[in-house]
Amino acid sequence: MFGLNGKVAIITGASSGIGRATARLFADQGAKVVLAGRRAAELDAVAAEIAMTGSEAVTLNGDVKDEAFARELVELAVGEFGGLDIAFNNVGLVGEMGPITELSLASWNDAVETNLTSAYLGAKYQLPAMLERGGGSLIFTSTFVGHTVGMPGMAAYAASKAGLIGLTQVLAAEYGSQGIRVNALLPGGTDTPMATFKTADERKFVEGLHALKRIAQPEEIARSALYLASEASSFTTGAALLADGGVSINRL
Ligand SMILES: NC(=O)c1ccc[n+]([C@@H]2O[C@H](COP(=O)([O-])OP(=O)(O)OC[C@H]3O[C@@H](n4cnc5c(N)ncnc54)[C@H](OP(=O)(O)O)[C@@H]3O)[C@@H](O)[C@H]2O)c1
């Protein structure tokens, strides 16, 4: 039920963190994977790890803000593996943090384009390819920030990531009758290069915000992505699925 045999999946942000762990898990579960990110060497390293396990992976390095890159990724999936069933649009950027009065328009635009516009571009080319297969699973990585928690200093990140939930709901409603499910995955704090802590105390503080008193390993978030990608979630669409260690409900 959680297996992905015969499926083809695009994973963006596959060079690091949650995307890398998800690429490995999807491949372990039988999917052929198309890995995207800007750093070619890191993507190739993930593809090599996957190849060592006997699964198939191809890579394309580029910027998800670029419409041509979104189209080329889908063309690669179709050209190499014959179609597209799953897309995990997972790229994210926290960007400049601080009071909105000091946030530059350039930083705001960068966060919105990286986190939200990239999702629109991805969906625009992924959905027609999924329709060709008679269905599919489209997933966006959002966050609890801007959904259940208002975090000071994170306006651009929160607004752009919350926008993904609106996009998820509309696409789920538009494509449900054609066999495509669309969901957002909302991780809590996760131990990746994005979650850098200046001090041990800062890390302890963030861990303490979670009911489970720790942050996630990327492999734990990957398992929630697998749930959304696989038939295990066959009646789940339009959802904002929290995998957040209870950071949303915890009151210390
Ligand atoms: N870590 C957390 O605590 C946490 C919590 C909630 C939600 N999230 C979300 O989870 C997702 C994955 O984050 P992560 O924690 O795994 O962070 P990460 O390890 O920093 O990974 C981010 C990935 O995005 C790629 N990327 C960034 N900008 C890109 C661009 N313009 N074009 C193409 N690829 C780009 C990076 O690859 P390149 O550098 O090679 O381009 C990298 O593979 C993000 O959407 C993030 O917002 C993370």
Ligand as a Chemical Component Dictionary entry (heavy atoms), coordinates in Angstrom:
data_LIG
# 
_chem_comp.id                   LIG 
_chem_comp.type                 NON-POLYMER 
_chem_comp.pdbx_formal_charge   0 
_chem_comp.three_letter_code    LIG 
# 
loop_
_chem_comp_atom.comp_id 
_chem_comp_atom.atom_id 
_chem_comp_atom.alt_atom_id 
_chem_comp_atom.type_symbol 
_chem_comp_atom.charge 
_chem_comp_atom.model_Cartn_x 
_chem_comp_atom.model_Cartn_y 
_chem_comp_atom.model_Cartn_z 
_chem_comp_atom.pdbx_ordinal 
LIG N1  N1  N 0  14.023 22.192 8.172  1  
LIG C1  C1  C 0  12.941 22.647 8.765  2  
LIG O1  O1  O 0  12.932 22.892 9.994  3  
LIG C2  C2  C 0  11.656 22.841 7.978  4  
LIG C3  C3  C 0  10.460 23.034 8.687  5  
LIG C4  C4  C 0  9.282  23.203 7.993  6  
LIG C5  C5  C 0  9.287  23.188 6.606  7  
LIG N2  N2  N 1  10.460 23.014 5.935  8  
LIG C6  C6  C 0  10.416 23.020 4.472  9  
LIG O2  O2  O 0  10.947 21.798 3.996  10 
LIG C7  C7  C 0  11.459 21.984 2.676  11 
LIG C8  C8  C 0  12.817 21.348 2.562  12 
LIG O3  O3  O 0  13.718 22.051 3.411  13 
LIG P1  P1  P 0  14.956 21.383 4.138  14 
LIG O4  O4  O 0  14.757 21.607 5.574  15 
LIG O5  O5  O -1 15.165 20.014 3.605  16 
LIG O6  O6  O 0  16.111 22.406 3.692  17 
LIG P2  P2  P 0  17.475 22.226 2.915  18 
LIG O7  O7  O 0  18.215 21.039 3.408  19 
LIG O8  O8  O 0  18.117 23.571 2.976  20 
LIG O9  O9  O 0  17.004 21.921 1.432  21 
LIG C9  C9  C 0  16.484 22.910 0.586  22 
LIG C10 C10 C 0  16.531 22.361 -0.821 23 
LIG O10 O10 O 0  15.931 23.307 -1.722 24 
LIG C11 C11 C 0  16.797 23.478 -2.830 25 
LIG N3  N3  N 0  16.577 24.818 -3.382 26 
LIG C12 C12 C 0  16.514 25.976 -2.681 27 
LIG N4  N4  N 0  16.261 26.994 -3.513 28 
LIG C13 C13 C 0  16.193 26.474 -4.773 29 
LIG C14 C14 C 0  15.951 27.019 -6.051 30 
LIG N5  N5  N 0  15.713 28.324 -6.224 31 
LIG N6  N6  N 0  15.921 26.179 -7.120 32 
LIG C15 C15 C 0  16.146 24.851 -6.961 33 
LIG N7  N7  N 0  16.360 24.269 -5.762 34 
LIG C16 C16 C 0  16.393 25.082 -4.679 35 
LIG C17 C17 C 0  18.199 23.256 -2.272 36 
LIG O11 O11 O 0  19.060 22.790 -3.276 37 
LIG P3  P3  P 0  20.220 23.643 -3.958 38 
LIG O12 O12 O 0  20.865 24.466 -2.889 39 
LIG O13 O13 O 0  21.098 22.580 -4.536 40 
LIG O14 O14 O 0  19.528 24.450 -4.978 41 
LIG C18 C18 C 0  17.939 22.111 -1.300 42 
LIG O15 O15 O 0  17.969 20.868 -1.960 43 
LIG C19 C19 C 0  11.425 23.501 2.440  44 
LIG O16 O16 O 0  10.328 23.833 1.644  45 
LIG C20 C20 C 0  11.273 24.078 3.821  46 
LIG O17 O17 O 0  10.643 25.340 3.801  47 
LIG C21 C21 C 0  11.645 22.824 6.594  48 
# 
loop_
_chem_comp_bond.comp_id 
_chem_comp_bond.atom_id_1 
_chem_comp_bond.atom_id_2 
_chem_comp_bond.value_order 
_chem_comp_bond.pdbx_ordinal 
LIG N1  C1  SING 1  
LIG C1  O1  DOUB 2  
LIG C1  C2  SING 3  
LIG C2  C3  SING 4  
LIG C2  C21 DOUB 5  
LIG C3  C4  DOUB 6  
LIG C4  C5  SING 7  
LIG C5  N2  DOUB 8  
LIG N2  C6  SING 9  
LIG N2  C21 SING 10 
LIG C6  O2  SING 11 
LIG C6  C20 SING 12 
LIG O2  C7  SING 13 
LIG C7  C8  SING 14 
LIG C7  C19 SING 15 
LIG C8  O3  SING 16 
LIG O3  P1  SING 17 
LIG P1  O4  DOUB 18 
LIG P1  O5  SING 19 
LIG P1  O6  SING 20 
LIG O6  P2  SING 21 
LIG P2  O7  DOUB 22 
LIG P2  O8  SING 23 
LIG P2  O9  SING 24 
LIG O9  C9  SING 25 
LIG C9  C10 SING 26 
LIG C10 O10 SING 27 
LIG C10 C18 SING 28 
LIG O10 C11 SING 29 
LIG C11 N3  SING 30 
LIG C11 C17 SING 31 
LIG N3  C12 SING 32 
LIG N3  C16 SING 33 
LIG C12 N4  DOUB 34 
LIG N4  C13 SING 35 
LIG C13 C14 SING 36 
LIG C13 C16 DOUB 37 
LIG C14 N5  SING 38 
LIG C14 N6  DOUB 39 
LIG N6  C15 SING 40 
LIG C15 N7  DOUB 41 
LIG N7  C16 SING 42 
LIG C17 O11 SING 43 
LIG C17 C18 SING 44 
LIG O11 P3  SING 45 
LIG P3  O12 DOUB 46 
LIG P3  O13 SING 47 
LIG P3  O14 SING 48 
LIG C18 O15 SING 49 
LIG C19 O16 SING 50 
LIG C19 C20 SING 51 
LIG C20 O17 SING 52 
# 
